């Protein structure tokens, strides 16, 4: 994949950048071409070797037609729920490195849903914040909407997702005092009968 000066690109785990220059440098006797990116979030400059574009996951921002697909994915109720911390962190880290906005959405849903029921580790909190920023900033850039408005829409989609997820989980009916009392009424006569039978056998010497 090649880019031109002025192209808006996504650099995995860093977010949106703009190709400002394509320059040639000689490093250890080898001539290499680099894309010079200006990262929108913090105005820093990053050099990416042209030959390494595919391996680092550099890509163009999604198009307008993909925005509705993103919102659909955000609200579909499908959430990965790893219980093992190490497995969960590895899977989410791998997804964040792909550069795919769809993978980042899955990380956002998973960690956001998990944070409702337990405290995330420091590293997972950072990953959640990063995933949230990457999703909101890319949608904002593509749709030309302010990030605050996009943030509200993303939160609404996530709420719908969590509601759908919760409704799909079977609810365990709690054991009530009435149920316990009814069970006791059934068991008690059997116990009493068994006790009387034991007493009769004892008196008869059997």
C-alpha positions in Angstrom: 0.0 0.0 0.0 1.4 3.4 -1.0 0.5 6.9 0.2 0.8 10.4 -1.1 1.6 13.7 0.7 -1.6 14.9 2.4 -3.1 11.4 2.9 -4.7 10.7 6.3 -3.5 7.4 7.7 -4.0 5.4 10.8 -0.9 4.2 12.6 -1.7 1.3 14.9 -1.9 2.2 18.6 -1.1 5.9 17.8 -4.1 7.0 15.8 -4.6 9.4 13.0 -1.7 10.9 11.2 -1.2 13.0 8.0 1.6 12.2 5.5 3.6 15.5 5.4 6.6 14.3 3.4 8.2 11.4 1.7 11.9 11.6 2.2 15.0 9.5 1.5 17.6 8.8 4.1 20.8 6.8 4.1 21.2 4.5 7.1 24.3 2.4 7.6 25.0 2.7 3.9 21.4 1.7 2.9 19.1 4.1 1.1 15.6 4.0 2.5 12.4 6.0 1.8 10.3 7.1 4.7 6.8 8.5 5.2 7.0 11.5 7.6 3.7 11.5 9.6 2.3 14.3 11.7 0.2 12.6 14.4 -3.0 14.6 14.9 -3.5 13.8 18.6 -0.2 15.3 19.9 1.4 17.0 16.8 4.5 14.7 17.1 6.4 13.5 14.0 6.9 9.8 13.2 9.0 8.3 10.4 7.7 5.0 8.9 9.9 3.2 6.4 8.0 2.8 3.1 9.0 -0.9 2.9 7.6 -1.5 6.4 4.1 -0.2 5.8 2.4 -3.6 5.7 4.3 -5.0 8.7 3.4 -2.1 11.0 -0.2 -2.0 9.8 -0.3 1.5 8.4 -3.6 2.1 6.6 -6.0 4.7 5.3 -8.8 5.9 7.5 -12.2 4.2 7.0 -14.6 5.7 4.4 -18.0 7.1 5.1 -19.7 3.9 4.1 -18.0 2.0 6.9 -19.2 4.3 9.7 -22.6 2.6 10.0 -20.9 -0.8 10.0 -18.8 0.4 12.9 -21.8 1.6 14.9 -23.5 -1.7 14.1 -20.5 -3.6 15.5 -20.4 -1.4 18.6 -24.1 -2.2 19.4 -24.5 -5.8 18.2 -24.3 -7.5 21.7 -21.5 -9.8 20.8 -18.7 -9.5 23.4 -15.7 -11.7 23.9 -15.4 -12.5 27.6 -12.1 -14.0 28.5 -11.9 -14.8 32.2 -8.2 -15.5 32.3 -6.3 -12.2 32.6 -3.2 -13.3 30.7 -5.2 -14.7 27.8 -7.4 -11.7 27.6 -4.6 -9.2 27.7 -2.6 -11.1 25.0 -5.6 -11.3 22.7 -6.5 -7.7 23.2 -2.8 -6.6 22.7 -2.6 -8.5 19.4 -5.8 -6.9 18.2 -4.6 -3.4 19.0 -1.4 -4.0 17.0 -3.3 -5.0 13.8 -4.3 -1.5 13.2 -7.8 -2.6 12.2 -10.5 -0.3 13.6 -12.8 -3.4 13.8 -10.3 -5.1 16.1 -10.1 -2.0 18.2 -13.9 -1.9 18.5 -13.8 -5.5 19.8 -11.3 -4.5 22.4 -13.3 -1.5 23.4 -16.5 -3.6 23.9 -14.8 -6.3 25.8 -12.9 -4.1 28.3 -15.8 -1.6 28.7 -18.2 -4.4 29.5 -15.7 -6.1 31.9 -15.2 -2.8 33.7 -18.9 -2.8 34.7 -18.4 -5.8 37.0 -14.8 -5.7 38.1 -11.8 -3.4 38.5 -9.5 -3.4 35.5 -5.7 -3.6 36.0 -3.7 -0.5 35.3 -2.6 -1.8 31.9 -6.1 -2.8 30.9 -7.4 0.7 31.9 -4.8 2.2 29.6 -5.7 -0.1 26.8 -9.4 0.7 27.2 -8.7 4.5 27.1 -6.5 4.0 24.0 -9.1 1.9 22.2 -11.8 4.4 23.1 -9.7 7.3 21.8 -8.8 5.5 18.6 -12.4 4.7 17.7 -13.9 8.1 18.5 -11.1 10.1 16.8 -11.3 8.1 13.6 -15.1 8.4 13.4 -14.8 12.1 14.2 -12.2 12.6 11.4 -14.2 10.7 8.8 -17.6 12.2 9.6 -16.3 15.7 10.4 -18.2 15.7 13.6 -16.9 17.0 16.9 -15.4 14.3 19.2 -17.9 15.1 21.9 -20.8 14.3 19.7 -19.2 11.1 18.4 -18.4 10.1 22.0 -22.1 10.4 22.9 -23.1 8.2 19.9 -20.4 5.6 20.7 -21.6 5.5 24.4 -25.2 5.0 23.2 -24.2 2.1 20.9 -22.2 0.5 23.8 -25.2 0.8 26.1 -27.3 -1.0 23.5 -24.7 -3.6 23.1 -24.5 -4.3 26.9 -28.2 -4.4 27.2 -28.5 -7.0 24.4 -25.7 -9.0 26.0 -27.3 -9.0 29.4 -30.7 -10.0 28.0 -29.1 -13.0 26.3 -27.6 -14.4 29.5 -29.9 -16.9 31.3 -31.0 -15.6 34.7 -30.6 -17.9 37.6 -33.8 -17.8 39.8 -32.8 -17.1 43.4 -33.8 -19.7 46.0 -36.6 -18.0 48.1 -37.6 -18.7 51.7 -41.0 -20.0 50.3 -39.2 -22.6 48.1 -37.1 -23.7 51.1 -40.2 -24.0 53.3 -41.9 -26.1 50.6 -38.9 -28.4 50.3 -38.8 -28.8 54.1 -42.5 -29.9 54.1 -41.7 -32.6 51.6 -38.6 -33.9 53.3 -39.9 -33.7 56.9 -42.5 -36.5 56.7 -40.0 -38.8 55.0 -37.5 -38.2 57.8 -40.2 -38.7 60.5 -41.3 -42.0 58.9 -37.8 -43.2 58.7 -37.2 -42.3 62.3 -40.3 -44.2 63.5 -39.3 -47.3 61.5 -35.8 -47.2 63.1 -37.3 -46.9 66.6 -39.7 -49.9 66.0 -36.7 -52.1 64.8 -34.8 -51.1 67.9 -37.6 -52.1 70.2 -38.2 -55.4 68.4 -34.5 -56.2 68.7 -34.0 -56.3 64.9 
